[in-house]
């Protein structure tokens, strides 16, 4: 039996770009709050909503 070469699993570049935008926005929120710890998840979720909301809005505008 021949061995199959495994296919590497990599995130799609747009997904990686979106994740980086979320990461940057979450850090901005952290800094705006005075760098107080304890709200990393909240910052991430807010940033995710903002970034994904703007990404979806752009996609909807582009498809119109």
N, C-alpha and C positions, 0 to 999 in steps of 0.2 A: 504494500500500500504506500502511495506517495504522501509525503507530508505537505500540507497546505501552509503557505506562508500566512501568518496572522496579519490581518488588516489593522493598522493602528487606529485607535479611536481618538479623534481630536475634535474639540468643539469647533463649530463653524465660526469663521472670523466675525460675522456680525454678532453672534452670541457673546464672543469674548469682548467685543467692543462695547456692547450694551452692559455687560458685567463691570467693565472698567468705568463706564459712566456712572453706574450705580455706586461703585466703590468711592469714586471721587466726590459724588454728591453727599454720600453718607458722612464722609470725612468733613466736608464743608459744614454740615449740620452740627457735627461734634464740635468744630471750632467755633461756630456761631453761638453755641451754648456755653462757651467758656472752657472747653476741654474737660468738662465734668464727666467722669466715668459712670457706667451703669446703664446707659441707654443705647448701647450699640445695636441691639436688635430693632429697637424703635427707629433709630436713625436709618438703618438698612431698609426697613419696610417703607418708611416715608420716601426715601430716595428711590426705591424700586418703583413705587407707585408714580412718582413724578416722572422718572425716566421712561418707564413703559407707557405711561399715559401720553407723553409727548411723542414717543416712537409710534404708537398706534394712531395718534392724530395725524402725524406726518404721512403714514401709510394710507390713511383714509383720504387725505387731501390729494395725494399722488394718484390714487385710483379714481378720483372724480373727474 
